[in-house]
Structure formats: C-alpha cells, structure tokens
Amino acid sequence: MTPHEVATSRQAALLLRPDLRPLLNYLMQDARSAADVARHLNLTLAQASYQVSKLHAADVATIERIDARAGRPVKRYRVQPRWFIPYDVTAEDTLDGFWLTQISPRMERISSFAAAQLRAHSPSWGLWLSGHSGQSHLEIGDAGGPARSIFEGDEPLMLTIAGLRLTEPNARRLKRLLLDLLAEGSALETPGATPYTLSLMLVQGSAE
C-alpha cells in the first residue's frame, strides 16, 4: 500500500475543512513557499502565511527544505499526499454523521447547480406526486407536467433517484456497468471545458 499518514483529531479538523482543500491539494503536489501559495490561491501574503502556519502547527504540513535567499531564508512546505482520517477521531458520534457531514455540502451545491439549469428553462418549478406500483413517486416539473423532456432529452442534466429490486448477482452486474460508464465518461474529459458533476450511489435498501 502507498505510504500514508493517519490523522489525529487536530489534523482531521483541518484536513476535512472544505475551505482548506485547495491549499491542501496545492501543497500535496510539491514543496511551496507562502508566497507561492499566495500567488496560486489569490491570497495576500499574510493570509497565505497564516493558513500554512496552521497546517504546520498541526503537523499536517512539514518544512521540506529552506532555500537561501538574500534577506532571509524561504521555507518550502509540503503536505503528505495520502491520509487516512478515522471517523472516530472526528467530532462525529457515528459513521452516519461523519458521512453526512462530508457529503451534505456537496449535495447542496449539486442541487444549486441543477436549480440554476432548470431556471433557464422556466421560472416556476415544483414537484409532481403520483402513485405507481403501490408506491408514491415524486418528479420535478412545472405547471405543464414532469420535466421528462429535459431529463430524458438532449439537455445535459439528470436528476434521478431510482428504486430497483435486484438479486445480488444483478446488483453486482449493474455496478460493473456503472463503473464502465464512468471510465468511458472520464475518457471524454476536455481540459478547459465546462465542468460537470456526476454523483452515483448504489446501496442496499429502500429510500422511499
């Protein structure tokens, strides 16, 4: 297994902060000075120095080297690129809580992105509730009906939660198909193109 660090509670609090993710990613790539950080993240030198010093104080960032410069030496900081963060060193009491704390902000952003795309088609949206196969079913739409023409048409937008009854072999087959689809999608990536977010979950149990 690739070498990694196991986070303490103090380190976990920093490693899991979304606002520090760009800084962590940057310092994981190479040893950088506070001035490098300031330029890359569009921060003042004071802001960059403060954030880097917080990581250094918690032993998240280490000083890889000190370069001699006229005036004073320049410290180069680096963050180990792989960490294991046990949920029991975080502030969460349960694994469920730990998972929700991490995924909820991302799901909220995805919902905001979807709402912005929908508003481009119509100013008024709601939910259609209908009964199907003994279960109620919610669909996003406007006063004209569910927005199937958007979600099933050429618009690059999907908002789908599906309930399936599968044998374990078929569930495994579906997972393989989804993984193959993700690999095919990754091959379509184009640097500088419009960013999209794809979220896939296949779990045992009914969310109805």
Solvent accessible surface area in square Angstrom, and as a share of the most:
residue,aa,sasa,rsa
1,M,202,0.90
2,T,77,0.45
3,P,105,0.66
4,H,75,0.34
5,E,77,0.35
6,V,88,0.50
7,A,3,0.03
8,T,74,0.43
9,S,69,0.45
10,R,151,0.55
11,Q,19,0.08
12,A,1,0.01
13,A,64,0.50
14,L,20,0.10
15,L,10,0.05
16,L,34,0.17
17,R,82,0.30
18,P,83,0.52
19,D,89,0.46
20,L,1,0.00
21,R,73,0.27
22,P,68,0.43
23,L,1,0.01
24,L,3,0.02
25,N,72,0.37
26,Y,21,0.08
27,L,0,0.00
28,M,46,0.21
29,Q,115,0.51
30,D,63,0.33
31,A,7,0.06
32,R,48,0.18
33,S,6,0.04
34,A,20,0.15
35,A,39,0.30
36,D,24,0.12
37,V,0,0.00
38,A,11,0.08
39,R,172,0.63
40,H,109,0.49
41,L,42,0.21
42,N,142,0.73
43,L,50,0.25
44,T,77,0.45
45,L,96,0.48
46,A,78,0.61
47,Q,92,0.41
48,A,0,0.00
49,S,46,0.30
50,Y,138,0.52
51,Q,42,0.19
52,V,2,0.01
53,S,55,0.36
54,K,50,0.21
55,L,0,0.00
56,H,72,0.32
57,A,59,0.46
58,A,6,0.05
59,D,97,0.50
60,V,2,0.01
61,A,0,0.00
62,T,77,0.45
63,I,58,0.29
64,E,91,0.41
65,R,111,0.40
66,I,100,0.51
67,D,34,0.17
68,A,97,0.75
69,R,135,0.49
70,A,112,0.87
71,G,86,0.83
72,R,185,0.67
73,P,84,0.53
74,V,35,0.20
75,K,96,0.41
76,R,28,0.10
77,Y,27,0.10
78,R,73,0.27
79,V,0,0.00
80,Q,53,0.23
81,P,78,0.49
82,R,108,0.39
83,W,45,0.16
84,F,115,0.48
85,I,37,0.19
86,P,23,0.15
87,Y,73,0.28
88,D,107,0.55
89,V,42,0.24
90,T,30,0.17
91,A,105,0.81
92,E,53,0.24
93,D,135,0.70
94,T,71,0.41
95,L,105,0.52
96,D,103,0.53
97,G,20,0.20
98,F,35,0.15
99,W,141,0.50
100,L,102,0.51
101,T,66,0.39
102,Q,53,0.23
103,I,25,0.13
104,S,43,0.27
105,P,46,0.29
106,R,129,0.47
107,M,75,0.33
108,E,117,0.53
109,R,118,0.43
110,I,37,0.19
111,S,69,0.44
112,S,66,0.43
113,F,114,0.48
114,A,7,0.06
115,A,36,0.28
116,A,53,0.41
117,Q,55,0.24
118,L,12,0.06
119,R,152,0.56
120,A,90,0.69
121,H,94,0.42
122,S,20,0.13
123,P,135,0.85
124,S,75,0.48
125,W,66,0.23
126,G,37,0.35
127,L,115,0.57
128,W,110,0.39
129,L,121,0.60
130,S,54,0.35
131,G,69,0.67
132,H,131,0.59
133,S,100,0.65
134,G,86,0.83
135,Q,90,0.40
136,S,68,0.44
137,H,79,0.35
138,L,107,0.53
139,E,33,0.15
140,I,51,0.26
141,G,0,0.00
142,D,46,0.24
143,A,105,0.81
144,G,78,0.75
145,G,11,0.11
146,P,46,0.29
147,A,10,0.07
148,R,128,0.47
149,S,97,0.63
150,I,19,0.10
151,F,35,0.15
152,E,140,0.63
153,G,40,0.39
154,D,151,0.78
155,E,50,0.22
156,P,79,0.50
157,L,15,0.08
158,M,145,0.65
159,L,61,0.30
160,T,94,0.55
161,I,153,0.78
162,A,73,0.56
163,G,67,0.65
164,L,112,0.56
165,R,230,0.84
166,L,77,0.38
167,T,83,0.48
168,E,106,0.48
169,P,93,0.58
170,N,74,0.38
171,A,30,0.23
172,R,140,0.51
173,R,144,0.53
174,L,44,0.22
175,K,112,0.48
176,R,137,0.50
177,L,94,0.47
178,L,44,0.22
179,L,96,0.48
180,D,94,0.49
181,L,104,0.52
182,L,68,0.34
183,A,66,0.51
184,E,112,0.50
185,G,34,0.33
186,S,70,0.45
187,A,86,0.66
188,L,137,0.68
189,E,144,0.64
190,T,88,0.51
191,P,133,0.84
192,G,91,0.87
193,A,59,0.46
194,T,97,0.56
195,P,123,0.77
196,Y,142,0.54
197,T,84,0.49
198,L,119,0.59
199,S,54,0.35
200,L,78,0.39
201,M,111,0.50
202,L,76,0.38
203,V,116,0.67
204,Q,190,0.85
205,G,65,0.63
206,S,94,0.60
207,A,102,0.79
208,E,134,0.60
